[in-house]
Amino acid sequence: MINVVLAVIEHDEKILLIKRERGNFVGLYALPGGKVEESEHIDKAVEREIKEELGLDLPMKRLLGTATEIMHDKNETSFLYCCELGMEAKQKIENPEFQYKWFSKEELKNSKEIIESDKRMVEDFYLKNNINYMKLDCYRDSTGKYNWK
């Protein structure tokens, strides 16, 4: 099992997403984050990942929810911790290595360039705040397209 932290960062009513350049879902936008290291707490892991990816020192506000995501084509299970981080208006993203984009809530719902599971987590954990656990089953079809159930 892989433990992963994901960060919801909102500023001016938009959600920050980064473009995946490696691993699963290359070319799609996703919540920033990464793997939890050995002997690391969730809050420190998400803060470290945001510092590494975006050059931002952001404190974790709260744990929004957790999900188990099974990638059936790889027989791989990830335990996802979706966290809210606070962003001050004066902070600027300082790592040009990652391509990022701010999405309005409407764009987030309708965009085809965002990983479906990340959309669902933002919607249910953050925007609706109606659940705190989600099961995600991801299947890859013969064309290479990912589908969630």
N, C-alpha and C positions, 0 to 999 in steps of 0.2 A: 504494500500500500504506500502511496506517495502522499505526503502532506503538503498542501499548497495554500498560501495566503493570497488573497485578492483584495484590492483596495478600491472602494468607491470614493472618489474625490469630486466634490461638486463645488463649482464657483460660478457666480453669475447665472445660476439656474441651468448650468450645463455640466455634463459628466465627462471626465477625462478618460480617454481610451488610448492605448498604444497599438501600433501595427505589429503583428507577430512576424518575426523574421526567421524563426527556427522552431523546430518541434512540430507539434500538431497545429493545424489551422494557419499555416503560413499565408500571409497576405491579408488576413482578416484582422479587424480591430478587436481588442480584448481589454478587460480590466488589467491594470498593471499589477504586478506581483511576482511571486516565484515560490520556490521550495523552502520549506522550513528546514533549517540546519539542525544537526544533532545537538541536543541540550539547549534548545532555543525556545523561548516562550513565543506564543502567537503575536503578541503586541510588538515585541522586539523584531520578529521576523518580517512583519509587514512594514515597519518603519525602516528597517535595513534595506529591504527590496526597493522601496520608493526612493531612498537616498541613492542607491546604486543605479537605478533606471532613469530617474528624473532629476537627481541632484537636489531634491527637496527634503528638508527636515520637517516632517509632518507627524504630529502625535496621533496615535490611534484614539478615536473618540469612543467607539463601541464595536462589539461584535454584532453584526447584522444577522447572520445565519450561517448554517453549515450545509454542505451537500456532499453526497457521495456520487461520483461520476464514474461510470464504467465505460471504458472504451472497448467495445466488444471485439473489434478487429485485432486488437493487441492483447486482449485478455488482461487489461490493466485497470486497476481501481485507484482513484484519487480521492482523498478526503479534502474538501475545499472549505476554507474559512473565509467568509466574505466580511470585510471590516470597513467601517467608515472612518476616514481620516479627515482632519480639519485643515483647511487651507486658508491662509491669510491673504488678503487682497494684494499685499505688496510683494508676495513671493513670485519668482519667475522660474520656469523650468530651465535648468542649466545643463542638461545633457543632450547635445544635438545628435548623439548616436542613435537615439530611438525616434522613430516617426510617431507623432502623437496628434490627436485631434480632439476638440471639444464638441460633444454632441448634445443638442437640445433633447429634452425628454421625448418630443415628437419624432425627431430624427432617430433616436435610439429605438423606438418602437418599430419604425418602418424600414430601417436600413437593412440591406442585404449584405453589407460589408462588415457586420459584427457577428462574432461567434454567438450562436443561438443560446447556449447555456449561460453565457455572461449576460445577455439580454434578460433572460428569465430571472437570474439572480438579482439584477438591479431592479427589475420590475417588482418582484414579490418580496424581496428582503428589504429594499430601500424605499421605493416609491409608494408601494401599497402597504408595506410593513404588516403583511397579513399572515406570514408564516415564518418559521425560523429553521426549518429543515426541508430539504428537497432531494429527491432521488432523480438522477439524470442518467439515462441509458443512451449511449451514442453508438450508432451503427454507421458503417461506411458501405455505400453501395458499389456496384461494379464500375461505375464511372469515377469513383473517388470522392463523391459528395458525401458529407456527413449529415446524418439525420438523427434527431433526438426523439425519444419517447418517454 
